[in-house]
């Protein structure tokens, strides 16, 4: 589970920074990463509970 969350978080940060290389405020590029983590946790919980 930790690896899946790390992949999502890192990917979201990289995508956001690639979209706008002028970003300097971490709130602007970490928000999508936190949202991605929340979505991934919800999906993984649903998968575990459905098994």
C-alpha positions in Angstrom: 0.0 0.0 0.0 2.8 2.4 0.8 4.3 1.9 -2.6 1.0 2.6 -4.4 0.6 5.9 -2.4 4.2 6.9 -3.1 3.7 6.3 -6.8 0.5 8.4 -6.8 2.0 11.2 -4.8 5.2 11.5 -6.8 3.4 11.2 -10.1 0.9 14.0 -9.1 3.7 16.3 -8.0 5.7 15.7 -11.2 2.7 16.2 -13.4 1.8 19.5 -11.7 5.3 20.8 -11.9 5.6 19.8 -15.6 2.4 21.7 -16.3 3.7 24.9 -14.8 7.4 25.1 -14.2 7.1 28.5 -12.6 5.4 27.2 -9.5 7.2 28.0 -6.3 4.5 27.7 -3.7 4.3 24.1 -2.5 0.6 24.4 -1.7 -0.1 24.7 -5.4 1.7 21.5 -6.4 1.1 19.4 -3.3 -2.7 19.9 -3.3 -3.1 17.5 -6.3 -0.8 15.0 -4.7 -2.9 15.0 -1.5 -6.1 14.6 -3.5 -4.5 11.7 -5.4 -3.5 10.0 -2.2 -7.1 10.4 -0.9 -8.5 8.8 -4.0 -6.0 6.0 -4.0 -6.7 5.2 -0.3 -10.4 5.2 -1.0 -10.0 2.8 -4.0 -7.7 0.5 -2.1 -10.0 0.3 0.9 -12.9 -0.5 -1.4 -10.9 -3.3 -3.0 -9.8 -4.8 0.4 -13.4 -4.6 1.8 -14.9 -6.1 -1.3 -12.5 -9.2 -1.2 
